[in-house]
Amino acid sequence: MAYSLLPISGVNLNTTTPISFAYTEVATDIAIPNFGPLGTQTFGSDGKRYVFGKAGVAIAASATTCIVNASTFVVTTGTAGTYAGPTATSVAAGEFAWFAATSV
C-alpha cells in the first residue's frame, strides 16, 4: 500500500471519502470534502503521482482508465484515461479519492 512522501497531513491514498463526509457550501450548493482542495497532488511511495479528485461516475477498484478533468478534478473513465483508481476499493459517483498516474 502506497503512502504519501510529502509532508502533508490527512492523506490516505488507499481509501475513499464518501460524499456524506463532505460539507456543502450553501452559497454554491457544492459538496466540499473534509480534505482538500480538489486537485491536491502528492507523490506516493510506489513512485506514482496522486491527484485528489471527485468521481463523476462509479469507478471499479483498480480501474486503470480514469480521466481527471484538469479544471474541475471530476474523474470519469474512458479508453484514453491515464490515471488509476484506488486498488482496494471501488469509488461511487460523488465520492472523493486519490487517483494515481505514473510520475516518470
Residue pairs with C-beta under 8 A, 6 or more apart in sequence:
1 13
1 14
1 88
2 13
2 14
2 44
2 45
2 46
2 48
2 50
2 100
3 11
3 13
3 44
3 45
4 11
4 13
4 42
4 43
4 44
4 45
4 50
5 42
5 43
5 44
5 45
6 42
6 43
8 40
8 42
10 34
10 35
11 35
11 42
11 98
12 98
13 42
13 44
13 50
13 86
13 98
13 100
14 86
14 87
14 88
14 89
14 98
15 86
15 88
15 89
15 97
16 86
16 89
16 91
16 92
16 95
16 96
16 97
17 33
17 34
17 35
17 95
17 96
17 97
18 92
18 95
19 31
19 94
19 95
19 96
21 33
21 34
22 31
22 32
22 33
22 34
22 96
23 31
23 32
23 34
24 30
24 31
24 32
25 31
25 32
31 54
31 94
33 52
33 54
33 96
35 52
35 96
36 52
36 96
37 52
38 52
38 53
38 54
38 72
38 73
38 96
39 51
39 52
39 53
39 73
40 51
40 52
41 49
41 50
41 51
41 52
42 49
42 50
42 98
43 49
43 50
43 103
44 50
44 100
46 100
47 102
47 103
47 104
48 84
48 100
48 101
48 102
48 103
49 100
49 101
49 102
49 103
50 98
50 99
50 100
50 101
51 68
51 73
51 83
51 98
51 99
51 101
52 73
52 96
52 97
52 98
52 99
53 68
53 73
53 74
53 75
53 96
53 97
53 98
53 99
54 73
54 74
54 75
54 94
54 95
54 96
55 74
55 75
55 91
55 92
55 93
55 94
55 95
55 96
55 97
56 74
56 75
56 76
56 93
57 75
57 76
57 77
57 93
58 90
58 91
58 92
58 93
59 66
59 75
59 77
59 85
59 90
59 91
59 97
60 85
60 90
61 85
61 86
61 87
61 88
61 89
61 90
62 84
62 85
62 86
62 87
63 77
63 84
63 85
64 81
64 84
64 85
65 77
65 78
65 79
65 80
65 81
65 82
66 75
66 76
66 77
66 81
66 82
66 83
66 84
66 85
66 99
67 75
67 76
67 77
67 78
67 80
67 81
67 82
67 83
68 74
68 75
68 83
68 99
69 75
69 76
75 83
75 85
75 91
75 97
75 99
82 101
82 102
83 99
83 100
83 101
84 99
84 100
84 101
85 91
85 97
85 99
86 97
86 98
86 99
91 97
